[in-house]
Amino acid sequence: MRRGAPRDQELVGAGTPGRGPRGRPAPPGPVVPVLVFPPDLVFRADQRSGPRQLLTLYNPTGTALRFRVLSTAPAKYTVFDAEGRVKPQSYVDIVIRHVAPIPSHYDVQDRFRIELSEEGAEGRVLGRKDITSVLRAPACPLELQAHPEPRPAAGPPVSAGPAPGRPLPDTAPQQLASSSFLLFLLTGVVSVAFLLLPLQGEHGSQLPQVLHVSLGQKLVAAYVLGLLTMVFLRT
């Protein structure tokens, strides 16, 4: 493991039962729950930015805790901020990158251990949790990715006509029938006339009161006029 990961972070197999790091006796049981997400790490060898995962560690307690990340295969991973401090009622993100995505490491399970301890140089370990890690092979073989399928050689153009028995699609725009056109035109004229009429209660108009329209009628006329404009633009 790199970037600040001490040498004693290497776990040997499943570890020695009953012993903690640096030969100290392990606590009788985890006092603080170690909440991490995701519970398992799955790396993809064909990940565009390199096989990496984000591990989120939560601190549900009311005091700050120290954490560190251990690994059974430190040469295969780079752990950014392998040791640090997580504030109370907060969380930290730990970036783990697989630096050896080779076929011999496909489907090989490794193990990470997250330890929480008290503040201080010799803080007592309050909780620990193990999570598994595995590297998955790419979706398609790397040989096919490096050597894409060759394209066929360009030959003389072959004239391809329409298939026999299949009429060509009629692409001529459909014209409105004369009766429909007249109806739309008349509706548009009526809508424009409604928009030009004065509102009810408007003073200074020389038109009789019967020709005054309400605001709602003007809104309906504007809506109808907009629909007619869309129909004429599409045709």
C-alpha positions, 0 to 999 in steps of 0.5 A: 500500500502506498502514500502513508500506509505503514508497513505493518498494514500488511495482513497475513492471511486471515490474521492471527486470532486474538491479536491486534496490530503491533502485537497488542491484545485485541479488545474483547469485542467491537465497541463502535460499529464500523459503518462502511459503504460499499460492503464489498469492493469490485474493481473492473479491469476495463474501467476507463480511468483505471480500476478504482473504488470509493469507500465511505466510512461513517462515524456514528458516535459523538467523538472523533475517531482515528481510522486506518486501512489494512490490506492483505495485498498492499502491492496491488492497491494504492490507498489514498489517505490510508490513515486519518481522522473522522469527525463525530457524526460525519464521514470520510471518503477513501479512494482505493485504486487497483494498480495491477489489473493483469489477467493473473489477478482476475477473480482473486479475492483480497481483503481490507480491514478498517480499524477505528481507534481512540484519539492518541498515539496508542489509542485503543482499537474500538472496532474493526471490519473486514471487506473483500475485494475482487478484480473482474475481467473486462467485458470483452477480451483485451486482444479485441480491444487492442485490435479492432475488427478490420474493415472490409476493403473498399471496392467499386461502388455497387448501384443499389436500386429499390427492391423489386415489388416495393414502391418508393415512399411518397415524400411529397408534403401533404397539402391541406384540402381547400375546405379545411384551408378555408375553415382554418383561415376563417378561424384565424380571422375571427381570432385576430378580430377578437384580439383587436376588440376592446376589453370590457369596461375600457373607456374611450372606445367608439365601438358599442358595448356589445362588441367589447370582449372579456380577457378570457375570450382574448386568451382563448383567441390567442391560444387558437391563433397559436395552434393555427400558426403551428398547423400552417408551419408544419404543412 
